[in-house]
Amino acid sequence: MSKTINILISIDTDAVQVRYPNGSKDSNRPTGIAHDMGYMVATGTTINSGQGTGNLNITALVGDTVRAFAVSGSDNFEDAVLLYGMPRFRGTEVFGPFNYQNFTKSAVFPQSTSTPLPARIADEEFWFYQASVSRRGTEGYKVEFGLYTRSETTGRPELFGYYDWDPEITVAG
């Protein structure tokens, strides 16, 4: 039976800004970052290695859907990241085309600043970058994202740079 595999990507935006202060402004040529700047956690699949690291390797099956989403360490409150690409760079192309899916769904929030329970229910917009797993093999792919920081004068997000790094996926059957 096919399943949905969720991959949460968390970027240490403070470390990226310090180590890579001159990130690319060209989304087609992102600046590569070290694997210790991005952390991935997957659910709904077999983890081969690297859960909670920048070197996540999972096993998927043909017909599965991989759904990836990204946040900064502040949950995109201060610095923000936007995942925009997961292209293959080596191995077998196991993913079909990636596309965005946006959903508005009821979510839970704390009732107030002093009393979290009972939870308050309100609509929230969720986004995922997803693709179907279309063939067996092992694919090295890039995780490409834009890093946005808040303007000190307006408080609005501004592009800091485009970045990427390279985990892999194994498709068994």
C-alpha positions as CSV (number, residue, x, y, z in Angstrom):
1,M,0.0,0.0,0.0
2,S,1.4,3.4,-1.0
3,K,2.0,5.9,1.8
4,T,2.8,9.6,2.4
5,I,6.3,10.3,3.7
6,N,6.6,13.6,5.5
7,I,10.1,15.2,5.7
8,L,10.5,18.2,8.0
9,I,13.5,20.3,7.1
10,S,14.8,22.7,9.7
11,I,17.5,25.2,8.7
12,D,19.9,26.8,11.2
13,T,19.5,30.2,9.6
14,D,21.8,32.0,12.2
15,A,24.7,29.6,11.3
16,V,24.0,29.9,7.5
17,Q,24.2,33.7,7.8
18,V,27.5,33.6,9.7
19,R,29.2,31.0,7.6
20,Y,27.7,32.0,4.2
21,P,27.1,35.7,4.4
22,N,27.2,36.3,0.6
23,G,24.5,33.8,-0.5
24,S,23.6,33.6,-4.2
25,K,20.9,35.9,-5.4
26,D,20.4,33.6,-8.4
27,S,17.9,30.8,-7.6
28,N,19.4,28.8,-10.4
29,R,22.8,28.8,-8.8
30,P,22.3,28.5,-5.0
31,T,25.2,28.5,-2.6
32,G,26.1,25.1,-1.2
33,I,26.1,24.7,2.6
34,A,27.5,22.2,4.9
35,H,25.4,19.3,6.1
36,D,25.4,20.5,9.7
37,M,23.3,23.6,8.8
38,G,20.1,21.6,7.8
39,Y,18.4,18.9,9.7
40,M,15.7,16.5,8.4
41,V,13.2,14.3,10.2
42,A,11.1,11.8,8.3
43,T,7.9,10.0,9.3
44,G,6.0,7.3,7.6
45,T,8.9,5.4,6.2
46,T,12.0,3.3,7.0
47,I,15.0,5.4,8.0
48,N,18.3,4.0,6.7
49,S,20.4,6.6,8.5
50,G,20.7,10.2,9.4
51,Q,17.4,11.0,11.2
52,G,17.8,14.5,12.6
53,T,20.8,15.3,10.5
54,G,21.6,16.9,7.1
55,N,22.3,13.4,5.8
56,L,18.9,11.8,6.0
57,N,18.7,8.6,3.9
58,I,15.2,7.0,3.7
59,T,13.7,4.0,1.9
60,A,10.5,4.6,-0.1
61,L,8.5,2.4,-2.4
62,V,7.3,3.2,-5.9
63,G,3.9,4.9,-5.6
64,D,4.7,6.6,-2.3
65,T,4.3,10.4,-2.1
66,V,7.2,12.4,-0.5
67,R,6.0,15.6,1.1
68,A,8.7,18.0,2.2
69,F,8.4,21.3,4.1
70,A,10.9,23.6,5.6
71,V,11.2,26.0,8.6
72,S,13.9,28.1,10.2
73,G,14.8,27.6,13.9
74,S,12.3,30.3,14.8
75,D,9.5,28.5,12.9
76,N,9.8,31.2,10.1
77,F,8.9,33.9,12.7
78,E,12.2,35.9,12.4
79,D,14.3,34.4,9.6
80,A,12.3,32.3,7.2
81,V,13.1,29.6,4.6
82,L,11.2,28.7,1.5
83,L,11.9,25.3,-0.1
84,Y,11.8,25.8,-3.9
85,G,13.6,22.8,-5.5
86,M,14.7,19.2,-5.0
87,P,16.5,18.4,-8.3
88,R,18.4,15.2,-8.9
89,F,22.2,15.6,-9.2
90,R,23.3,12.0,-9.3
91,G,22.0,8.4,-9.4
92,T,18.6,7.2,-10.7
93,E,15.8,9.7,-11.0
94,V,13.3,8.2,-8.5
95,F,11.0,11.2,-8.1
96,G,8.4,12.4,-10.5
97,P,8.0,16.2,-10.8
98,F,7.8,18.2,-7.6
99,N,5.0,20.7,-7.1
100,Y,3.5,22.8,-4.4
101,Q,0.3,21.9,-2.5
102,N,-1.3,24.5,-0.3
103,F,-4.1,23.5,2.1
104,T,-6.2,25.6,4.5
105,K,-7.1,23.4,7.4
106,S,-8.2,23.8,11.0
107,A,-5.3,23.9,13.4
108,V,-4.7,24.1,17.2
109,F,-3.4,27.2,18.9
110,P,-2.9,28.1,22.6
111,Q,-6.1,29.5,24.1
112,S,-4.2,32.5,25.5
113,T,-0.7,33.6,26.6
114,S,-1.3,32.4,30.2
115,T,-3.6,29.4,29.6
116,P,-2.8,27.1,26.6
117,L,-5.8,24.7,27.3
118,P,-8.3,24.1,26.0
119,A,-6.9,24.6,22.6
120,R,-8.3,27.3,20.3
121,I,-9.2,26.0,16.8
122,A,-8.7,28.3,13.8
123,D,-7.8,27.9,10.1
124,E,-4.2,27.9,9.0
125,E,-2.5,27.7,5.6
126,F,-0.1,24.8,5.2
127,W,2.2,24.2,2.2
128,F,4.1,21.1,1.1
129,Y,6.5,20.5,-1.8
130,Q,5.7,17.0,-3.0
131,A,6.3,14.4,-5.6
132,S,5.4,10.8,-6.3
133,V,8.1,8.2,-6.1
134,S,8.1,6.8,-9.7
135,R,11.0,4.3,-9.9
136,R,13.5,2.2,-8.0
137,G,17.0,3.2,-7.3
138,T,19.1,5.6,-5.3
139,E,18.9,9.3,-6.0
140,G,21.2,12.1,-4.8
141,Y,19.2,15.3,-4.8
142,K,19.6,18.9,-3.8
143,V,17.5,20.6,-1.2
144,E,17.2,24.2,-2.5
145,F,15.8,27.0,-0.4
146,G,15.6,30.7,-0.1
147,L,16.6,32.3,3.2
148,Y,14.7,35.5,4.1
149,T,15.7,37.9,7.0
150,R,13.7,40.7,8.4
151,S,14.5,44.2,7.3
152,E,15.7,46.3,10.2
153,T,13.8,49.3,8.9
154,T,10.5,47.8,7.7
155,G,10.3,44.5,9.5
156,R,9.3,42.8,6.3
157,P,11.1,39.7,5.0
158,E,13.9,40.3,2.4
159,L,15.9,37.7,0.5
160,F,19.3,37.0,2.1
161,G,20.3,34.3,-0.4
162,Y,19.6,31.0,-2.1
163,Y,21.2,27.9,-0.7
164,D,21.3,24.1,-1.1
165,W,22.7,20.8,0.1
166,D,22.6,17.2,-1.0
167,P,21.0,14.2,0.8
168,E,19.7,11.0,-0.9
169,I,16.8,8.7,-1.1
170,T,16.7,4.9,-1.7
171,V,13.6,3.4,-3.4
172,A,13.4,-0.3,-2.8
173,G,10.4,-1.5,-4.7
